[in-house]
Amino acid sequence: MKFSVLSLISHAPHPLTGELPSAAERFEDVLKTGVAAERLGFDAYAVGERHAGPFLSSSPTVVLGALAARTSRIRLLTGVTVVAILDPVRVAEDYATLDQISRGRIELVVGKGAEAGHFDLFGLDENRQWDLQAEKYELLRRLWSEEEVTWEGEFRPPLKKVTTVPRTYDGLPRIWHGSATSRNSTELAARHGDPLFTANAIQPREAYAELIRHYRERFEAYGHDPATAHVAAGSGGLFIADTTQQAVRQYKDYYEARVRQNFKPHLADKPGYNTPFRTIEEAIEDGPQLIGSPQQIIDKILSYHEVNRHDLQSITVDGIGLSRSRQIETLQRFAEEIAPVVRKEAPSTLWS
């Protein structure tokens, strides 16, 4: 298995103390942990994209550019590129530039985004979100795969013999499809033979497992080799302690206060916005969060792998109440005590 570190660059007050670091400090956190992730042997570092809510990730290309300049090996992913609200020409240009700067280390994870408010912000109809997603993704794919593209669609002016510049570093970069609640993403990924990145962050395991089953079925139905159907999975927050009891004692108050802080009552009936795991005990037992001893976390990742057969595991250490030094210490413990065991028990051909 491969491992990626994800930051959404959250920027909410500490739910227990009310403390709020400056924006500059949060960006420095992301850059420092990205450099540490490469040093510790992680395979990828991902930066999210949010245009609403308590986040600072509205310009992931800028942050990834800074990371590209500070690293040399680690792959740089998005999590997700909200292609449904963006101009595919601009996306093609921006990320091809990053692909050149990083010498081919960029991979996109595209999606419609988890914050409904960004459709109004960009003057788009949320009811058309899946139509926007499909059309804009397919145009992006053509712009990266072809030159002199002539195209006409519903959501932007036509193109006539357009070649975006720069071109990508070495052919079409891998594009993943982020999936959290809907079969629309799994269907789009399967149709194009692309890999799937499941959020695996809030809902019960079976909800994500069903999406992955649908993806694999449709992937093969479209005529693609099932062996190339790569899957990645998120995990919510990562908190490592020597024992489960220590993890509960050290993290319970923060975890449960953050759940209360993030609760969205107006979206209580929509899946994917509010976690059903309100206590830390529930999160440890049934949720996707990786909380507990190293062996407990190993067992949880491998139990998910039995169901999902995923190639890439994403972890998150920021936005969960840890100082920057604790974030890096947590990444080091994961790299030294957890990753080697999981890599051996669940080998992957991804990025081989």
LUMFITOR-611656 format. One record per residue: residue in three letters; residue number from 1; x, y, z of N, C-alpha, C in turn. Coordinates in steps of 0.001 Angstrom, whole numbers, plus 500000, padded with zeros to 6 digits. Layout:
<pts>
- type,seq,nc1,nc2,nc3,cac1,cac2,cac3,cc1,cc2,cc3
- ALA,NUM,X,Y,Z,X,Y,Z,X,Y,Z
...
</pts>
This chain:
<pts>
- type,seq,nc1,nc2,nc3,cac1,cac2,cac3,cc1,cc2,cc3
- MET,1,500833,498809,500000,500000,500000,500000,500874,501250,500000
- LYS,2,500362,502292,499362,501029,503590,499350,500313,504518,500327
- PHE,3,501004,505613,500708,500457,506501,501728,500586,507960,501302
- SER,4,499497,508692,501528,499442,510118,501211,498999,510887,502447
- VAL,5,499506,512100,502592,499091,513003,503664,498225,514093,503046
- LEU,6,497069,514350,503645,496129,515342,503121,495969,516501,504082
- SER,7,495976,517723,503542,495581,518901,504313,494497,519660,503566
- LEU,8,493415,519958,504269,492394,520859,503739,492658,522298,504185
- ILE,9,493729,522499,504901,494130,523803,505463,492950,524406,506231
- SER,10,492452,523617,507180,491338,524104,507998,491789,525307,508825
- HIS,11,490817,526182,509116,491135,527417,509841,489952,527792,510713
- ALA,12,489689,526912,511673,488595,527129,512620,489189,527313,514011
- PRO,13,488527,528065,514874,489023,528203,516247,489102,526843,516935
- HIS,14,490086,526679,517798,490196,525471,518599,488887,525304,519374
- PRO,15,488228,524143,519275,486891,524018,519872,486882,524058,521398
- LEU,16,488031,523909,522036,488091,523946,523494,488653,525254,524021
- THR,17,489627,525829,523299,490288,527042,523797,489905,528303,523024
- GLY,18,489363,528146,521829,489039,529295,520999,490225,529879,520269
- GLU,19,491418,529331,520461,492609,529865,519793,492524,529666,518284
- LEU,20,493005,530659,517543,492985,530606,516083,494331,531099,515562
- PRO,21,495138,530211,514975,496423,530655,514434,496208,531573,513236
- SER,22,497215,532346,512909,497111,533221,511747,497120,532398,510468
- ALA,23,496645,533012,509392,496672,532330,508098,498100,531979,507707
- ALA,24,499033,532892,507951,500432,532634,507597,500972,531424,508346
- GLU,25,500616,531303,509609,501057,530143,510387,500493,528845,509833
- ARG,26,499238,528852,509432,498629,527644,508883,499298,527236,507569
- PHE,27,499591,528211,506721,500290,527858,505482,501679,527296,505791
- GLU,28,502350,527857,506789,503665,527332,507161,503544,525901,507683
- ASP,29,502461,525605,508424,502225,524231,508877,502202,523264,507692
- VAL,30,501450,523643,506671,501285,522764,505506,502623,522537,504812
- LEU,31,503385,523597,504621,504672,523465,503942,505661,522643,504761
- LYS,32,505694,522869,506058,506622,522120,506920,506257,520641,506964
- THR,33,504962,520333,507073,504569,518921,507126,504756,518255,505771
- GLY,34,504600,519013,504681,504855,518443,503360,506307,518050,503183
- VAL,35,507214,518913,503613,508645,518599,503547,508960,517404,504437
- ALA,36,508366,517365,505638,508586,516239,506546,508047,514945,505963
- ALA,37,506897,515015,505295,506314,513811,504701,507256,513207,503666
- GLU,38,507895,514051,502854,508863,513524,501892,510050,512896,502614
- ARG,39,510578,513575,503606,511737,513057,504348,511423,511717,505004
- LEU,40,510180,511540,505445,509797,510323,506168,509369,509193,505245
- GLY,41,509362,509432,503939,509102,508355,503002,507665,508198,502558
- PHE,42,506805,509177,502843,505441,509102,502331,505469,509239,500810
- ASP,43,504471,508681,500158,504450,508640,498698,503855,509902,498083
- ALA,44,502973,510580,498807,502278,511728,498225,501842,512695,499316
- TYR,45,501663,513944,498917,501104,514967,499795,500004,515668,499006
- ALA,46,498825,515812,499616,497667,516371,498919,497174,517629,499621
- VAL,47,496745,518593,498829,496147,519820,499349,494738,519932,498793
- GLY,48,493786,520185,499678,492391,520276,499264,492078,521592,498578
- GLU,49,490815,521742,498212,490322,523004,497643,488944,523275,498215
- ARG,50,488829,524351,498951,487546,524783,499518,487387,526278,499282
- HIS,51,486176,526676,498944,485885,528097,498718,484822,528611,499674
- ALA,52,484447,527797,500635,483459,528187,501634,483810,527483,502934
- GLY,53,483364,528035,504055,483646,527419,505338,485010,527820,505889
- PRO,54,485381,527286,507046,486615,527683,507737,487848,526979,507179
- PHE,55,488224,527345,505964,489372,526744,505299,490173,527836,504591
- LEU,56,491457,527545,504341,492330,528471,503627,492821,527865,502319
- SER,57,492116,526888,501794,492601,526128,500637,491933,526548,499336
- SER,58,491644,527832,499182,490992,528291,497950,491942,528334,496759
- SER,59,493265,528319,497013,494250,528381,495927,495273,527260,496059
- PRO,60,494851,526015,495856,495788,524895,496039,496965,524929,495071
- THR,61,496792,525533,493899,497920,525581,492963,499080,526381,493545
- VAL,62,498778,527451,494271,499836,528265,494867,500567,527461,495946
- VAL,63,499800,526788,496799,500404,526004,497883,501221,524848,497310
- LEU,64,500684,524159,496314,501418,523049,495709,502669,523532,494983
- GLY,65,502610,524734,494421,503802,525295,493801,504906,525518,494826
- ALA,66,504521,526020,496014,505499,526208,497078,506062,524861,497537
- LEU,67,505220,523848,497602,505686,522513,497979,506588,521916,496900
- ALA,68,506249,522158,495637,507084,521643,494547,508501,522208,494641
- ALA,69,508607,523473,495053,509924,524110,495155,510726,523603,496351
- ARG,70,510045,523035,497337,510709,522589,498564,510953,521079,498600
- THR,71,510456,520353,497600,510571,518892,497587,511106,518458,496230
- SER,72,511460,517166,496141,512003,516678,494875,511455,515322,494454
- ARG,73,510865,514585,495379,510437,513221,495078,508951,512984,495264
- ILE,74,508391,513497,496341,507034,513153,496735,506024,513620,495683
- ARG,75,505030,512795,495406,503979,513190,494466,503079,514230,495115
- LEU,76,502556,515140,494307,501744,516242,494785,500343,516090,494219
- LEU,77,499372,515892,495105,497993,515629,494705,497090,516768,495148
- THR,78,495895,516792,494570,494855,517694,495051,493827,516857,495791
- GLY,79,492970,517550,496540,492048,516747,497332,490779,517495,497770
- VAL,80,489918,517942,496885,489906,517686,495456,490028,518992,494688
- THR,81,490342,518883,493387,490188,520013,492479,488716,520116,492132
- VAL,82,488080,521240,492482,486627,521359,492331,486319,521760,490893
- VAL,83,486492,520808,489992,486403,521096,488567,485006,521572,488173
- ALA,84,483985,521218,488929,482612,521609,488592,482409,523114,488589
- ILE,85,483212,523872,489359,483018,525323,489436,484091,526093,488682
- LEU,86,485062,525385,488090,486215,526036,487491,486166,525994,485969
- ASP,87,486958,526861,485347,487108,526844,483895,488148,525782,483533
- PRO,88,487789,524771,482772,488758,523711,482438,490014,524221,481742
- VAL,89,489915,525311,480979,491104,525869,480334,492084,526359,481402
- ARG,90,491566,527063,482402,492416,527553,483486,493020,526398,484281
- VAL,91,492217,525362,484560,492717,524190,485286,493831,523527,484490
- ALA,92,493616,523359,483187,494630,522726,482330,495931,523518,482360
- GLU,93,495841,524841,482285,497043,525672,482289,497759,525636,483636
- ASP,94,496991,525832,484718,497597,525919,486045,498314,524627,486428
- TYR,95,497634,523514,486258,498219,522263,486730,499266,521715,485762
- ALA,96,499194,522067,484484,500295,521715,483581,501552,522491,483965
- THR,97,501372,523741,484381,502513,524522,484857,503138,523867,486087
- LEU,98,502290,523463,487025,502785,522764,488207,503446,521437,487841
- ASP,99,502899,520765,486854,503468,519488,486427,504868,519694,485853
- GLN,100,505064,520773,485112,506391,521081,484585,507354,521457,485713
- ILE,101,506915,522325,486623,507781,522768,487721,508223,521582,488581
- SER,102,507298,520660,488819,507607,519502,489675,508177,518332,488889
- ARG,103,508327,518496,487570,508837,517441,486688,508019,516159,486782
- GLY,104,506698,516352,486606,505802,515203,486465,505278,514621,487753
- ARG,105,505292,515391,488848,504838,514837,490131,503393,515170,490463
- ILE,106,502687,515877,489586,501319,516300,489867,500317,515221,489465
- GLU,107,499346,514959,490351,498170,514158,490023,496950,514874,490577
- LEU,108,495889,514933,489771,494664,515587,490209,493697,514575,490803
- VAL,109,492989,515009,491849,491785,514317,492297,490654,515304,492056
- VAL,110,489777,514999,491117,488723,515942,490750,487414,515555,491439
- GLY,111,486596,516563,491709,485299,516310,492328,484453,517553,492283
- LYS,112,483213,517434,492717,482315,518588,492739,482455,519388,494020
- GLY,113,483195,518838,495005,483437,519558,496242,482423,519230,497318
- ALA,114,482843,519398,498573,482009,519030,499712,481273,520214,500328
- GLU,115,481514,521423,499835,480844,522604,500380,479876,523158,499338
- ALA,116,478581,523007,499605,477578,523432,498626,477666,524922,498326
- GLY,117,478155,525740,499268,478164,527186,499092,478995,527684,497938
- HIS,118,479924,526888,497424,480774,527415,496367,480048,527560,495041
- PHE,119,478934,526881,494833,478197,527057,493573,477603,528464,493500
- ASP,120,477003,528939,494583,476484,530310,494603,477617,531317,494446
- LEU,121,478747,531060,495085,479879,531980,495026,480342,532209,493591
- PHE,122,480299,531160,492774,480743,531266,491390,479575,531448,490407
- GLY,123,478385,531741,490934,477243,532029,490081,476727,530833,489310
- LEU,124,476804,529639,489913,476399,528411,489243,475217,527770,489967
- ASP,125,474459,526998,489229,473276,526343,489766,473669,525013,490401
- GLU,126,473522,524919,491725,473900,523690,492415,473119,522484,491893
- ASN,127,471905,522712,491415,471101,521601,490900,471712,520972,489645
- ARG,128,472625,521706,489004,473281,521171,487807,474695,520671,488100
- GLN,129,475013,520425,489363,476396,520146,489753,476990,518943,489025
- TRP,130,476209,517894,488826,476776,516705,488173,476933,516914,486678
- ASP,131,476037,517707,486068,476214,518056,484657,477462,518914,484472
- LEU,132,477651,519872,485386,478854,520702,485348,480107,519852,485502
- GLN,133,480065,518932,486444,481222,518085,486700,481603,517257,485476
- ALA,134,480629,516607,484863,480925,515716,483741,481453,516493,482543
- GLU,135,480777,517605,482191,481199,518346,481008,482582,518952,481195
- LYS,136,482820,519551,482345,484093,520229,482550,485245,519233,482670
- TYR,137,484989,518083,483316,486049,517085,483386,486412,516577,481999
- GLU,138,485417,516288,481193,485707,515722,479879,486435,516724,478988
- LEU,139,486131,518018,479136,486890,519025,478392,488334,519088,478900
- LEU,140,488528,519076,480213,489879,519083,480768,490694,517914,480226
- ARG,141,490094,516769,480189,490799,515572,479699,491232,515755,478241
- ARG,142,490357,516326,477439,490710,516568,476030,491823,517599,475895
- LEU,143,491757,518657,476706,492777,519703,476622,494160,519168,476968
- TRP,144,494224,518189,477856,495504,517602,478218,495936,516481,477264
- SER,145,494978,515897,476568,495295,514747,475703,495505,515137,474249
- GLU,146,494951,516291,473855,494942,516662,472442,495462,518082,472257
- GLU,147,495856,518378,471040,496164,519747,470630,495122,520194,469608
- GLU,148,494995,521501,469424,494016,522090,468502,492616,521527,468758
- VAL,149,492175,521676,469999,490876,521144,470418,489755,522071,469948
- THR,150,488817,521485,469242,487583,522185,468884,486456,521548,469677
- TRP,151,485710,522393,470384,484753,521855,471372,483595,522817,471540
- GLU,152,482420,522272,471829,481256,523093,472149,480442,522390,473217
- GLY,153,480048,523132,474253,479272,522558,475338,478257,523546,475861
- GLU,154,477747,523255,477062,476663,524052,477627,477149,525151,478566
- PHE,155,478261,524941,479233,478601,525778,480377,479742,526763,480153
- ARG,156,480321,526805,478959,481320,527822,478664,481335,528055,477159
- PRO,157,481922,529162,476698,481950,529427,475257,482695,528334,474496
- PRO,158,482378,528170,473211,483045,527135,472408,484536,527417,472249
- LEU,159,485263,526380,471911,486691,526484,471611,486925,526055,470170
- LYS,160,487856,526727,469512,488181,526364,468133,489695,526260,467986
- LYS,161,490158,525042,467776,491575,524743,467556,492446,525350,468661
- VAL,162,492107,525009,469899,492828,525533,471061,493839,524505,471550
- THR,163,495066,524969,471767,496106,524165,472407,496563,524905,473650
- THR,164,496266,524350,474818,496665,525031,476050,498169,524877,476263
- VAL,165,498754,525899,476869,500186,525872,477175,500382,526294,478623
- PRO,166,501402,525733,479285,502299,524705,478745,501596,523356,478618
- ARG,167,502197,522473,477864,501739,521092,477858,502217,520419,479153
- THR,168,501632,519299,479490,502058,518587,480686,503462,518006,480492
- TYR,169,504073,517618,481587,505486,517222,481567,505739,515962,480751
- ASP,170,504882,514963,480907,505119,513680,480235,503795,512970,479990
- GLY,171,502997,513523,479096,501712,512913,478778,500640,513270,479794
- LEU,172,499527,512570,479721,498369,512861,480567,498651,512471,482014
- PRO,173,498647,513428,482948,498816,513053,484364,497645,512187,484825
- ARG,174,497906,511369,485823,496818,510558,486377,495772,511480,486997
- ILE,175,494514,511210,486702,493404,511965,487283,492515,510996,488041
- TRP,176,492401,511206,489348,491509,510435,490202,490164,511139,490280
- HIS,177,489132,510384,490640,487814,510973,490860,487460,510822,492334
- GLY,178,487273,511956,493009,486867,511916,494400,485420,511507,494526
- SER,179,485142,510615,495462,483790,510084,495635,483452,510033,497110
- ALA,180,482299,510617,497476,481888,510625,498882,480498,510046,499095
- THR,181,479547,510387,498214,478158,509989,498476,477398,509504,497247
- SER,182,477895,509794,496054,477085,509582,494861,477748,508659,493856
- ARG,183,476914,507896,493153,477417,507046,492079,477805,507838,490834
- ASN,184,477470,509102,490772,477846,509897,489602,479367,509935,489435
- SER,185,480086,510091,490545,481548,510129,490471,482122,508778,490089
- THR,186,481583,507718,490671,482105,506387,490350,481825,506023,488904
- GLU,187,480682,506449,488402,480340,506170,487004,481276,506921,486061
- LEU,188,481548,508189,486352,482436,508987,485498,483849,508405,485503
- ALA,189,484327,508012,486676,485652,507410,486763,485720,506109,485975
- ALA,190,484714,505264,486140,484701,503970,485455,484640,504145,483942
- ARG,191,483846,505102,483480,483693,505310,482037,485039,505617,481387
- HIS,192,485844,506417,482054,487116,506836,481466,488292,505949,481879
- GLY,193,488029,504923,482681,489117,504059,483111,490058,504726,484087
- ASP,194,489533,505689,484867,490333,506440,485830,490263,505808,487209
- PRO,195,491224,506095,488087,491165,505595,489463,490152,506364,490311
- LEU,196,489764,505762,491418,488744,506310,492316,489362,506632,493669
- PHE,197,489032,507809,494207,489505,508216,495530,488288,508410,496432
- THR,198,488049,507465,497339,486878,507563,498204,487202,508410,499425
- ALA,199,486255,509266,499808,486472,510155,500954,486719,509357,502237
- ASN,200,485873,508375,502495,486033,507488,503655,486328,508287,504923
- ALA,201,485574,509369,505125,485906,510277,506218,484803,510429,507250
- ILE,202,483541,510268,506848,482436,510589,507755,481432,509451,507877
- GLN,203,481068,508844,506757,479994,507857,506758,480481,506486,507248
- PRO,204,479541,505601,507556,479921,504223,507898,480613,503527,506737
- ARG,205,481380,502510,507049,482202,501796,506073,481378,501305,504883
- GLU,206,480200,500768,505127,479440,500150,504056,479051,501141,502961
- ALA,207,478826,502409,503328,478453,503405,502320,479552,503559,501281
- TYR,208,480804,503607,501728,481921,503735,500799,482194,502429,500072
- ALA,209,482038,501310,500778,482260,500012,500146,481299,499799,498986
- GLU,210,480056,500283,499133,479077,500128,498054,479489,500947,496843
- LEU,211,480010,502166,497061,480471,502988,495949,481634,502320,495223
- ILE,212,482535,501716,495985,483677,501044,495365,483226,499824,494575
- ARG,213,482266,499065,495104,481737,497918,494353,481139,498366,493031
- HIS,214,480360,499453,493071,479756,499976,491841,480840,500397,490855
- TYR,215,481867,501070,491350,482965,501504,490486,483626,500310,489800
- ARG,216,483953,499284,490556,484642,498133,489969,483759,497414,488952
- GLU,217,482484,497295,489246,481559,496657,488299,481479,497447,487001
- ARG,218,481323,498757,487106,481177,499593,485916,482503,499719,485167
- PHE,219,483619,499745,485899,484943,499802,485284,485116,498629,484318
- GLU,220,484779,497443,484765,484903,496264,483912,483868,496278,482803
- ALA,221,482650,496751,483114,481597,496801,482099,481973,497712,480942
- TYR,222,482750,498761,481206,483204,499660,480145,484380,499085,479357
- GLY,223,484807,497895,479715,485853,497223,478950,487259,497450,479427
- HIS,224,487440,498031,480630,488772,498285,481151,489279,497065,481926
- ASP,225,490589,496908,481967,491204,495802,482690,490985,495993,484195
- PRO,226,490307,495068,484872,490047,495243,486310,491316,495421,487137
- ALA,227,492434,494899,486663,493686,495017,487406,494180,496458,487487
- THR,228,493664,497321,486623,494099,498726,486613,493125,499637,487359
- ALA,229,492138,499064,488020,491138,499855,488742,491672,500226,490123
- HIS,230,492527,501222,490168,493137,501625,491438,492135,502397,492297
- VAL,231,492192,502169,493598,491298,502816,494559,492128,503396,495696
- ALA,232,491766,504593,496126,492366,505221,497304,491266,505481,498322
- ALA,233,491668,505613,499585,490688,505839,500647,491217,506848,501646
- GLY,234,490342,507748,502080,490669,508667,503157,490532,507982,504504
- SER,235,490614,508777,505577,490529,508161,506901,490131,509138,508000
- GLY,236,489803,510373,507681,489603,511325,508765,490922,511601,509451
- GLY,237,490897,511859,510742,492107,512228,511468,492921,511039,511940
- LEU,238,494224,511276,512126,495154,510280,512652,495654,510745,514014
- PHE,239,495424,509899,515037,495919,510192,516381,496492,508916,516955
- ILE,240,497807,508908,517224,498500,507708,517691,498873,507874,519154
- ALA,241,498569,506856,519939,499005,506785,521335,499542,505382,521591
- ASP,242,500162,505183,522743,500714,503868,523034,499623,502829,523236
- THR,243,498475,503259,523778,497350,502349,524012,496051,503056,523646
- THR,244,495004,502251,523473,493682,502824,523205,493244,503708,524355
- GLN,245,493500,503270,525575,493083,504044,526740,493739,505420,526744
- GLN,246,495026,505465,526387,495704,506760,526309,495107,507628,525215
- ALA,247,494788,507029,524068,494202,507791,522969,492872,508409,523385
- VAL,248,492048,507630,524063,490753,508143,524523,490969,509269,525529
- ARG,249,491862,509048,526471,492093,510047,527517,492641,511350,526929
- GLN,250,493552,511256,525968,494215,512440,525432,493393,513173,524383
- TYR,251,492529,512459,523670,491910,513035,522474,490390,513185,522558
- LYS,252,489768,512572,523566,488309,512531,523642,487677,513926,523651
- ASP,253,488138,514789,524546,487501,516108,524679,487594,516879,523370
- TYR,254,488784,516859,522758,488936,517587,521505,488055,516998,520420
- TYR,255,488116,515682,520231,487350,515046,519150,485865,515375,519262
- GLU,256,485303,515210,520443,483863,515393,520588,483462,516863,520504
- ALA,257,484341,517762,520948,484065,519199,520780,484113,519589,519312
- ARG,258,485043,519015,518549,485131,519322,517127,483905,518794,516376
- VAL,259,483410,517620,516755,482189,517099,516137,481034,518065,516359
- ARG,260,480904,518568,517575,479833,519538,517859,480042,520824,517064
- GLN,261,481281,521284,516979,481570,522521,516259,481251,522394,514773
- ASN,262,481518,521226,514190,481330,521027,512755,479912,520643,512371
- PHE,263,479048,520401,513338,477693,519935,513022,476945,520982,512197
- LYS,264,476332,520527,511113,475584,521409,510211,474105,521017,510269
- PRO,265,473322,521683,511112,471918,521265,511286,471094,521364,510013
- HIS,266,471409,522326,509126,470643,522483,507898,470926,521371,506892
- LEU,267,471977,520584,507162,472307,519463,506281,472200,518128,507017
- ALA,268,471412,518119,508086,471331,516932,508938,470806,515721,508188
- ASP,269,469987,515936,507157,469393,514817,506428,470181,514425,505183
- LYS,270,471286,515121,504901,472079,514808,503714,473324,514024,504114
- PRO,271,473561,512882,503480,474746,512095,503838,476028,512818,503452
- GLY,272,477070,512583,504251,478380,513111,503906,478729,514443,504530
- TYR,273,477812,515039,505300,478084,516349,505885,478262,516308,507399
- ASN,274,477615,515363,508079,477722,515239,509523,478060,513799,509884
- THR,275,479043,513636,510743,479431,512290,511124,478429,511678,512102
- PRO,276,478101,510394,511941,477262,509727,512933,478058,509280,514158
- PHE,277,479386,509396,514105,480246,508931,515187,480528,510099,516120
- ARG,278,479605,510331,517052,479635,511528,517871,480606,511430,519040
- THR,279,480907,510208,519492,481845,510030,520591,483128,509405,520050
- ILE,280,484211,509573,520797,485477,509002,520333,485431,507476,520355
- GLU,281,484681,506928,521299,484559,505472,521346,483891,504943,520090
- GLU,282,482850,505639,519612,482192,505234,518366,483131,505375,517177
- ALA,283,483913,506457,517171,484845,506667,516057,485905,505575,516017
- ILE,284,486416,505185,517171,487425,504129,517226,486835,502799,516792
- GLU,285,485634,502511,517243,485031,501205,516976,484539,501057,515543
- ASP,286,483825,502061,515034,483143,501911,513749,483488,502970,512709
- GLY,287,484124,504057,513106,484392,505133,512157,485682,504916,511387
- PRO,288,485903,505707,510350,487119,505582,509549,488340,506240,510172
- GLN,289,488160,507036,511224,489289,507711,511845,490311,506690,512358
- LEU,290,491571,507041,512262,492657,506178,512733,493121,506701,514083
- ILE,291,492529,506180,515136,492763,506639,516496,493102,505425,517352
- GLY,292,494264,505476,518044,494598,504370,518930,496067,504025,518877
- SER,293,496373,502802,519285,497751,502323,519277,498182,502004,517852
- PRO,294,499501,501908,517602,499947,501535,516258,499322,500234,515763
- GLN,295,499257,499208,516614,498678,497936,516169,497200,498085,515858
- GLN,296,496500,498864,516650,495073,499087,516408,494858,499788,515065
- ILE,297,495710,500736,514743,495597,501444,513467,495962,500523,512314
- ILE,298,497000,499712,512487,497339,498718,511457,496147,497812,511187
- ASP,299,495540,497306,512246,494401,496388,512088,493239,497065,511369
- LYS,300,492995,498343,511670,491868,499030,511028,492142,499243,509543
- ILE,301,493344,499689,509195,493665,499893,507782,493532,498578,507018
- LEU,302,494061,497506,507588,494001,496214,506891,492570,495673,506824
- SER,303,491754,495973,507829,490351,495530,507761,489605,496271,506662
- TYR,304,489927,497555,506481,489337,498297,505361,489865,497768,504031
- HIS,305,491142,497384,504015,491706,496862,502773,491045,495553,502365
- GLU,306,490658,494738,503317,489946,493494,503000,488666,493776,502233
- VAL,307,488011,494861,502580,486743,495228,501935,486972,496025,500658
- ASN,308,487854,497017,500717,487994,497977,499620,489094,497631,498622
- ARG,309,490050,496805,499044,491201,496463,498207,491870,497736,497667
- HIS,310,492055,498716,498533,492591,499992,498078,494109,499967,498024
- ASP,311,494645,500788,497130,496080,500868,496871,496745,502006,497644
- LEU,312,495973,503020,497971,496513,504241,498559,495681,504615,499771
- GLN,313,496354,504841,500894,495694,505268,502121,496077,506708,502421
- SER,314,495067,507563,502549,495294,508960,502892,495119,509154,504388
- ILE,315,496001,509956,504996,495884,510282,506411,495932,511793,506585
- THR,316,495391,512259,507708,495362,513690,508004,495853,513918,509423
- VAL,317,496789,514840,509587,497293,515156,510920,497064,516605,511310
- ASP,318,496657,517464,510370,496361,518839,510764,494848,519034,510802
- GLY,319,494445,520105,511489,493023,520317,511679,492429,519393,512723
- ILE,320,493279,518704,513507,492766,517800,514542,493329,518169,515911
- GLY,321,493768,519413,516046,494179,519903,517349,495615,519663,517730
- LEU,322,496442,519200,516808,497846,518934,517113,498708,520118,516713
- SER,323,499701,520442,517542,500670,521451,517160,501487,520944,515974
- ARG,324,502218,521852,515327,503020,521441,514174,504034,520368,514569
- SER,325,504679,520522,515710,505656,519516,516127,504987,518174,516381
- ARG,326,503771,518191,516967,503055,516935,517193,502600,516323,515876
- GLN,327,502246,517153,514915,501880,516621,513597,503051,515840,513000
- ILE,328,504232,516425,513037,505401,515784,512446,505803,514546,513244
- GLU,329,505694,514609,514567,505951,513422,515389,504978,512299,515038
- THR,330,503720,512654,514806,502715,511649,514447,503036,511021,513097
- LEU,331,503432,511854,512135,503832,511314,510834,505030,510377,510984
- GLN,332,505965,510738,511859,507138,509887,512041,506756,508543,512654
- ARG,333,505887,508554,513666,505439,507286,514251,504728,506432,513220
- PHE,334,503889,507065,512406,503178,506312,511366,504177,505690,510392
- ALA,335,505151,506493,509964,506130,506016,508979,506984,504888,509527
- GLU,336,507288,504929,510809,508197,503946,511391,507487,502714,511943
- GLU,337,506285,502886,512511,505645,501795,513233,504455,501175,512502
- ILE,338,503860,501909,511571,502633,501442,510934,502834,501153,509450
- ALA,339,503392,502113,508729,503506,501974,507272,504258,500714,506842
- PRO,340,505400,500370,507444,506116,499179,506959,505298,497899,507064
- VAL,341,504519,497761,508129,503698,496556,508302,502606,496503,507243
- VAL,342,501929,497634,507027,500835,497652,506057,501361,497467,504641
- ARG,343,502481,498083,504329,503066,497899,502990,503353,496419,502724
- LYS,344,503844,495712,503735,504166,494300,503562,502912,493447,503422
- GLU,345,501894,493740,504236,500675,492931,504230,499754,493252,503054
- ALA,346,499849,494463,502510,498950,494876,501422,499767,495562,500332
- PRO,347,500584,494801,499591,501414,495406,498537,500549,495966,497410
- SER,348,501083,496975,496719,500353,497626,495636,501276,497892,494461
- THR,349,500717,497825,493253,501469,498160,492049,501348,499629,491673
- LEU,350,500550,500391,492416,500425,501818,492143,501781,502496,492260
- TRP,351,502132,503317,491280,503366,504098,491292,504611,503202,491295
- SER,352,504460,501983,490792,505624,501094,490736,506338,501233,489397
</pts>
